[in-house]
Amino acid sequence: MDLLRQRSRTSVRSVSLDCAPMARTDNPAPAGAQLAPHVLVLFGATGDLARRKLLPGLLHLWQAGLLPDFRVVGTSLDPLDDEGFRKLARQACDEFARPGISDLQRARFEERLSFVPQSGGSAALSAAVSTCEAALGGSPRRLHYLSIPPSAARSVVQVLGRAGLVDRARIIMEKPFGTDVASAVELNASVHEIFSEDQIFRIDHFLGKEAAQNILAFRFANGLFEPIWNRDHIDHVQIDVPETLGVDSRAGYYEGTGAYRDMVVTHLFQILAFMAMEPPTALEPRPISEEKNKVFRSLRPIDAAQVVRGQYDGYRDLPGVDRQSLTETFVALRCDIDNWRWAGVPFFLRTGKQMADGARIISIAFREPPKSMFPAGSGVGSQGPDHLTFDLADSSKLSLSFYGKRPGPGMSLDKLSLQFALHETGREADVLEAYERLIHDAMVGDHTLFTTAEGIERTWEVSAPLLEHPPPVQPYATGSWGPEPMRQLIAPRAWRLPFARGWRSI
């Protein structure tokens, strides 16, 4: 393991120095600059992510005037032609695109779509991209989106190399990036043989959400909160992402991945870094990535004794799932950050499938006053500590709860809250969906909301003790909040979900 860690750090340090020839050096577009025309090569173009998010997202970006002149080359294992791909895109946009896009706009969008089956190999892909580049004129940029299983990433990157599609190119890679530290190091090394680090955009759609980005604004634009954002004032932090959906058609993929690899390493750790990072020297990609990576370096290795794994009833009956499967569909764990700001403050993470409710909540519990002057029965402390809660759902909300006096005689206290919801700004229509924002950022060359090789490898490194010696899976009923031992994990504290009090009605 020590040798592997040394290889990991070496591979990361060498990226900017040795991996890429000068011809491939990539720089972000200056703020306000007009984007160059783009050819977007979409691998996995007939898959679920492309149908639900990518094709409708591109349509919205184009309709909103946020795309330059562009062409899309779709490719997958399906034997489609241009018209077949356009029909698929039309159906996807009919089902998943935002309202308010005219038939004429959709038709003009579809004219920009073409398709080449992967069976044609690198030569056919190169020819299809060349045709699109000729239609655009000049030397368009290339954006390769790998909406494919992680196991196929290496071979697709090699196809791009053989096709001569590396220059003027950026590449978006979907999660999970590897399955452990060894595979992450190996995948990084193989990708760096073709693309330089500044050309690689490892996507985490959680960081593309408006609410996640608002964490940075909330922390660093307001003098009220940053001074109390530390171990002296915060008791613990919860990052809670339960899902009501099951595994269903993804069972084959999920069986080899599980909740920890699928959600914690890829999403929840990234949110944790946003919450815990130090103020960056500038609101720019390099300083922000560096502060996030400092958090990852400070993460203690995950203690398997502080992890609860669960599996929902009926999971083993799904097609493609081993009848003796030990894959977890639920995981709750404690993380500790060993640095000056957060020493002694536990971070509790929870996610799972087929749970009681779907939510994306960050909850910060503040320390209670050291001594209470209020009489017994006043209600102080009866509903837990004060909380600051971020809701990362698309209709993002924020709530600050506190105790206040109940009107009338005596000193009786109630839990009150100040709440904010995105719709109250009157600019909800301006919000870009997470994938839309991240595709646009990749076109611009902005790495702010993307993960780095160092960050990916470090999160797998701290995960090694858990992955090597996982605790047993505990059964839990569908529609519940997870297996019972997860309550002991956080005791004497309690999970913030389900809320005792709901959000204010919209």
C-alpha positions in Angstrom: 0.0 0.0 0.0 2.9 2.4 0.8 4.3 1.8 -2.7 0.9 2.4 -4.2 0.5 5.7 -2.3 4.0 6.8 -3.6 2.9 5.9 -7.2 -0.3 7.8 -6.7 1.4 11.0 -5.5 4.1 10.7 -8.2 1.5 10.4 -10.9 -0.3 13.5 -9.7 2.8 15.6 -9.3 4.0 14.8 -12.7 0.9 15.7 -14.6 1.6 19.4 -15.3 5.3 18.8 -15.8 5.8 15.7 -17.9 2.5 14.3 -19.3 1.6 16.7 -22.1 3.6 18.2 -24.9 3.2 22.0 -25.3 1.0 21.6 -28.3 -1.8 20.2 -26.1 -1.6 22.9 -23.3 -5.2 24.1 -22.7 -6.2 27.4 -21.3 -9.7 28.6 -20.3 -11.5 31.2 -22.4 -11.2 34.7 -20.9 -14.3 35.9 -19.0 -16.8 37.3 -21.5 -15.0 35.9 -24.5 -17.0 34.4 -27.3 -16.7 30.7 -27.4 -15.2 29.1 -30.5 -17.3 26.6 -32.5 -17.4 23.1 -31.1 -17.8 19.6 -32.2 -19.1 17.5 -29.3 -18.5 13.8 -29.6 -21.0 12.0 -27.3 -20.0 8.4 -26.4 -22.9 6.4 -25.1 -25.2 8.7 -27.1 -28.1 6.2 -26.9 -27.8 5.6 -23.1 -30.0 6.7 -20.3 -27.9 9.7 -19.2 -27.8 11.0 -22.7 -31.5 10.7 -23.1 -32.5 12.2 -19.7 -29.9 14.9 -19.3 -27.3 15.4 -22.0 -29.4 15.8 -25.2 -32.2 17.9 -23.4 -29.4 19.9 -21.7 -27.7 20.7 -25.0 -31.0 21.8 -26.5 -31.6 24.1 -23.6 -28.1 25.6 -23.7 -28.6 26.3 -27.4 -32.0 27.7 -27.0 -30.7 30.0 -24.2 -27.9 31.3 -26.4 -25.2 29.8 -24.3 -23.7 27.5 -27.0 -21.5 28.6 -29.8 -22.0 27.2 -33.3 -21.8 23.5 -32.8 -22.3 19.9 -34.1 -22.9 16.7 -32.1 -21.4 13.4 -33.2 -23.2 10.6 -31.3 -21.7 7.2 -31.1 -22.5 4.0 -29.3 -22.8 0.2 -29.8 -26.2 0.6 -31.4 -26.3 0.4 -35.2 -28.1 3.8 -35.8 -27.7 6.3 -38.6 -28.2 10.1 -38.5 -31.9 9.9 -38.8 -32.2 7.2 -36.2 -30.2 9.3 -33.7 -32.2 12.4 -34.5 -35.4 10.5 -33.8 -34.0 9.2 -30.5 -33.0 12.8 -29.6 -36.5 14.1 -30.5 -38.2 11.5 -28.3 -35.7 12.3 -25.4 -36.3 16.0 -25.6 -40.1 15.6 -25.9 -40.0 13.6 -22.6 -37.3 15.4 -20.6 -36.6 18.9 -22.1 -37.9 22.1 -20.5 -41.1 23.6 -21.8 -41.1 26.6 -24.0 -38.9 25.4 -26.8 -40.6 25.8 -30.2 -40.8 23.1 -32.9 -38.7 25.2 -35.2 -35.9 25.4 -32.5 -36.0 21.7 -32.0 -35.8 21.0 -35.7 -32.8 23.3 -36.1 -31.2 21.6 -33.1 -31.7 18.1 -34.6 -30.0 19.3 -37.9 -26.8 19.6 -35.9 -26.9 15.9 -34.8 -25.1 13.1 -36.6 -24.2 9.5 -35.6 -21.5 7.0 -36.2 -21.6 3.4 -34.8 -18.6 2.5 -32.6 -18.3 -0.6 -34.8 -16.8 1.7 -37.4 -13.7 2.2 -35.3 -11.4 5.2 -35.0 -11.3 5.8 -38.8 -15.1 6.2 -39.0 -15.2 8.5 -36.0 -12.4 10.6 -37.3 -14.2 11.0 -40.7 -17.5 12.0 -38.9 -15.8 14.7 -36.9 -13.9 16.0 -39.9 -17.2 16.3 -41.8 -18.7 18.4 -38.9 -15.5 20.5 -38.6 -15.7 21.3 -42.4 -19.3 22.4 -41.9 -18.3 24.7 -39.1 -15.2 26.0 -40.9 -11.9 27.0 -39.4 -10.5 24.9 -36.5 -13.3 24.2 -34.1 -12.7 22.9 -30.6 -13.6 19.4 -29.7 -15.4 18.2 -26.6 -15.5 14.5 -26.0 -18.2 13.4 -23.4 -17.7 9.8 -22.2 -21.2 8.8 -21.0 -20.0 5.2 -20.7 -19.3 2.5 -18.0 -15.9 3.2 -16.3 -14.6 -0.1 -17.6 -14.8 1.2 -21.1 -13.1 4.5 -20.5 -9.5 3.4 -21.2 -10.4 1.8 -24.6 -12.4 4.9 -25.7 -9.5 7.2 -24.8 -7.3 5.1 -26.9 -9.8 5.3 -29.8 -9.6 9.1 -29.6 -5.9 8.9 -29.7 -5.8 6.7 -32.8 -8.5 8.9 -34.5 -6.3 12.0 -34.1 -8.9 13.8 -32.0 -6.7 15.0 -29.2 -5.6 18.5 -30.3 -8.0 21.3 -29.6 -9.9 18.9 -27.4 -11.2 18.5 -23.9 -12.6 15.3 -22.4 -15.4 14.9 -19.9 -15.3 11.6 -17.9 -18.2 10.3 -15.9 -18.0 8.8 -12.4 -16.8 6.6 -10.8 -13.2 7.2 -11.8 -11.8 3.9 -10.8 -13.0 1.4 -8.2 -10.1 1.7 -5.7 -6.8 3.5 -5.5 -4.9 1.1 -7.7 -7.5 1.3 -10.5 -7.7 5.1 -10.2 -3.9 5.5 -10.4 -3.9 3.1 -13.4 -6.7 4.9 -15.2 -5.2 8.3 -14.6 -1.9 7.1 -16.0 -3.5 5.7 -19.1 -5.6 8.8 -19.8 -2.5 11.0 -19.3 -0.8 9.1 -22.1 -3.3 10.7 -24.5 -4.6 13.8 -22.8 -2.9 16.3 -20.5 -4.5 17.0 -17.1 -5.8 20.4 -18.1 -7.7 18.7 -20.9 -9.5 16.3 -18.5 -12.8 17.2 -16.8 -13.9 14.6 -14.3 -17.6 15.4 -13.8 -19.6 15.3 -10.6 -23.0 16.7 -11.3 -23.6 17.4 -7.6 -21.1 20.3 -7.8 -22.9 21.6 -10.9 -26.1 22.3 -8.8 -26.9 25.9 -8.1 -27.3 25.1 -4.4 -23.9 23.5 -4.1 -22.2 26.6 -5.7 -24.2 28.7 -3.3 -22.3 27.2 -0.4 -19.2 29.1 -1.6 -21.2 32.3 -1.8 -22.8 31.8 1.6 -19.5 31.1 3.3 -17.1 33.5 1.7 -19.3 36.5 0.7 -20.8 37.0 4.2 -18.9 38.2 7.3 -21.6 36.6 9.5 -20.9 32.9 9.0 -17.2 32.4 8.2 -16.0 33.3 11.7 -18.1 30.5 13.2 -17.3 27.9 10.6 -15.0 25.9 12.8 -14.7 23.4 15.6 -15.3 26.1 18.3 -18.9 26.6 17.1 -19.9 23.5 15.1 -20.7 20.2 16.8 -21.1 18.0 13.7 -22.1 18.0 10.1 -24.5 15.7 8.2 -24.5 15.1 4.5 -27.6 13.1 3.7 -28.7 11.9 0.3 -31.4 9.2 0.6 -33.1 8.1 -2.6 -36.5 6.5 -3.1 -35.5 4.9 -6.4 -34.3 1.3 -6.5 -31.5 -0.1 -8.6 -33.8 -1.6 -11.3 -32.2 -1.7 -14.8 -28.8 -0.6 -13.4 -28.5 -3.8 -11.3 -25.7 -5.3 -13.4 -23.7 -2.1 -13.0 -24.6 -1.6 -9.4 -23.7 -5.1 -8.3 -20.0 -4.4 -9.0 -20.1 -0.9 -7.5 -22.4 -0.4 -4.5 -23.5 2.7 -2.7 -20.1 3.7 -1.4 -18.3 3.7 -4.7 -21.3 5.0 -6.6 -22.2 7.9 -4.3 -19.7 8.6 -1.4 -16.4 8.7 -3.2 -17.9 10.5 -6.3 -20.4 12.9 -4.8 -20.5 13.2 -1.0 -16.8 13.6 -0.5 -16.9 16.4 -3.0 -19.7 18.2 -1.1 -17.7 17.6 2.1 -14.7 19.4 0.6 -16.9 22.4 -0.4 -18.2 22.6 3.2 -14.8 22.2 4.9 -12.3 24.0 2.6 -10.3 27.0 3.6 -11.0 30.3 1.8 -9.3 30.1 -1.6 -7.0 33.0 -2.6 -9.3 33.7 -5.6 -12.6 32.3 -7.0 -10.7 30.5 -9.7 -10.2 26.9 -10.7 -6.7 26.3 -9.4 -7.1 28.0 -5.9 -10.4 26.2 -5.3 -9.1 22.8 -6.4 -6.0 23.3 -4.2 -8.2 24.0 -1.1 -10.4 21.0 -1.8 -7.4 18.8 -2.2 -6.1 20.0 1.2 -9.3 18.8 2.7 -8.8 15.4 1.1 -5.2 15.2 2.3 -6.5 15.9 5.9 -9.2 13.2 5.7 -8.4 10.3 8.1 -8.6 6.8 6.6 -12.2 5.6 6.9 -12.6 3.3 9.9 -14.7 0.3 9.0 -16.0 0.2 12.6 -17.6 3.6 11.9 -19.5 2.4 8.8 -22.9 0.8 8.5 -23.7 -1.0 5.2 -27.2 -2.1 4.3 -29.1 -3.8 1.5 -32.8 -3.3 0.9 -35.1 -6.3 0.9 -35.6 -7.7 -2.5 -32.4 -6.5 -4.0 -31.1 -10.0 -4.4 -34.1 -11.0 -6.5 -33.3 -8.5 -9.2 -32.0 -9.8 -12.6 -28.2 -9.6 -12.7 -27.8 -9.7 -8.9 -26.0 -12.6 -7.1 -28.5 -14.4 -4.9 -25.8 -14.2 -2.1 -24.8 -10.6 -2.9 -23.0 -8.6 -0.3 -23.2 -5.4 -2.3 -24.5 -2.5 -0.2 -27.4 -0.4 -1.4 -27.1 1.8 1.7 -24.1 3.2 3.6 -23.7 5.5 6.5 -20.3 6.5 7.9 -18.4 8.9 10.0 -15.5 11.0 8.5 -12.9 13.0 10.4 -10.8 15.8 9.1 -7.5 16.1 10.8 -6.7 19.8 10.6 -6.8 22.9 12.7 -10.3 24.0 11.7 -12.2 20.7 12.0 -10.3 18.6 14.6 -12.9 16.7 16.7 -15.9 17.6 14.5 -17.4 14.4 13.0 -18.9 14.5 9.5 -21.7 11.9 9.1 -22.6 10.8 5.6 -25.6 8.7 4.6 -27.0 7.6 1.3 -29.1 4.7 0.1 -31.7 3.3 -2.4 -35.4 2.5 -1.7 -35.5 4.8 1.3 -38.4 6.7 2.9 -37.8 9.9 1.0 -35.6 11.4 -1.6 -33.5 14.4 -0.4 -30.1 16.1 -0.7 -29.4 17.8 2.6 -26.4 19.3 4.3 -27.1 20.0 7.9 -24.7 21.8 10.2 -25.4 21.5 14.0 -24.0 24.3 16.1 -22.7 23.7 19.6 -25.3 24.4 22.4 -24.6 27.1 25.0 -22.3 25.9 27.8 -24.8 26.7 30.5 -28.6 27.4 30.4 -30.2 30.0 32.5 -33.7 29.0 31.4 -36.1 27.2 33.8 -36.9 23.6 33.6 -39.8 23.1 31.1 -38.9 26.1 29.1 -38.3 24.0 26.0 -34.7 25.1 25.5 -32.7 22.3 23.9 -35.8 20.1 23.6 -35.7 20.1 19.8 -31.9 19.7 19.4 -29.3 22.3 18.7 -29.5 25.2 16.2 -29.0 24.0 12.6 -28.1 25.6 9.3 -29.5 23.4 6.6 -28.9 23.5 2.8 -31.3 21.7 0.5 -29.4 20.8 -2.7 -32.5 19.8 -4.6 -33.1 21.7 -7.9 -35.6 24.0 -6.0 -32.8 24.8 -3.5 -33.6 26.1 -0.1 -31.7 27.2 3.0 -32.9 27.3 6.6 -31.4 28.6 9.9 -33.2 27.2 13.0 -32.9 28.7 16.5 -34.9 29.0 19.7 -37.1 32.0 20.3 -39.6 33.0 23.0 -43.2 31.9 22.6 -45.5 35.0 22.9 -47.3 35.2 26.3 -46.4 35.1 30.0 -43.5 33.2 31.3 -40.4 32.0 29.4 -41.4 29.2 27.1 -39.3 28.6 24.0 -40.2 27.3 20.5 -37.9 26.3 17.6 -38.1 28.9 14.9 -36.4 29.3 11.6 -35.4 31.7 8.9 -35.8 30.2 5.5 -34.9 31.1 1.9 -36.0 29.4 -1.3 -34.7 29.9 -4.8 -38.1 30.8 -6.2 -38.2 33.8 -3.9 -35.5 35.5 -6.0 -37.8 35.6 -9.1 -34.9 34.2 -11.1 -35.6 30.5 -10.9 -35.8 30.3 -14.7 -32.2 31.4 -15.0 -30.9 28.3 -13.2 -28.9 25.9 -15.3 -29.4 22.2 -14.6 -26.2 20.6 -13.3 -25.2 18.9 -16.5 -25.9 22.0 -18.5 -23.7 24.1 -16.3 -20.9 21.6 -16.4 -20.9 21.1 -20.1 -20.8 24.8 -20.6 -17.9 25.1 -18.1 -16.0 22.4 -19.9 -16.4 24.3 -23.2 -15.1 27.4 -21.5 -12.2 25.4 -20.0 -13.2 26.2 -16.4 -12.2 23.4 -14.0 -13.7 25.0 -10.8 -16.5 22.4 -10.4 -14.5 19.4 -11.6 -12.3 17.0 -9.7 -8.6 16.5 -10.0 -6.4 13.5 -10.4 -4.9 14.1 -6.9 -8.3 14.5 -5.3 -9.7 11.3 -6.9 -6.7 9.2 -5.9 -6.6 10.6 -2.4 -10.3 9.8 -1.7 -9.7 6.2 -2.9 -6.7 6.1 -0.7 -8.6 7.0 2.5 -11.3 4.5 1.4 -8.8 1.6 1.3 -9.4 0.3 4.9 -13.2 0.1 4.3 -12.9 -1.5 0.8 -10.4 -4.1 2.1 -12.4 -5.0 5.2 -16.0 -4.0 4.8 -18.5 -4.6 7.6 -21.3 -7.0 6.9 -24.4 -5.7 5.1 -27.6 -5.3 7.2 -31.0 -5.8 5.7 -33.5 -2.9 5.7 -37.1 -2.6 4.6 -37.9 -0.6 1.5 -39.4 2.7 2.4 -37.4 3.0 5.6 -34.5 5.2 6.6 -32.0 2.4 6.6 -30.8 -0.4 8.9 -31.2 0.2 12.6 -27.4 0.3 13.5 -27.1 3.6 11.6 -28.8 5.2 14.7 -26.0 3.9 17.0 -23.4 5.3 14.5 -24.5 8.9 15.2 -25.6 8.5 18.8 -26.1 10.4 21.1 -26.8 12.7 18.2 -29.7 12.0 15.8 -30.1 12.0 12.0 -31.6 15.3 10.7 -33.8 13.4 8.3 -36.7 12.9 8.6 -37.4 16.5 9.6 -39.5 17.0 12.7 -40.6 20.3 11.0 -41.1 20.7 7.3 -39.9 23.4 5.0 -42.1 26.5 4.8 -44.8 26.0 2.1 -44.0 27.4 -1.2 
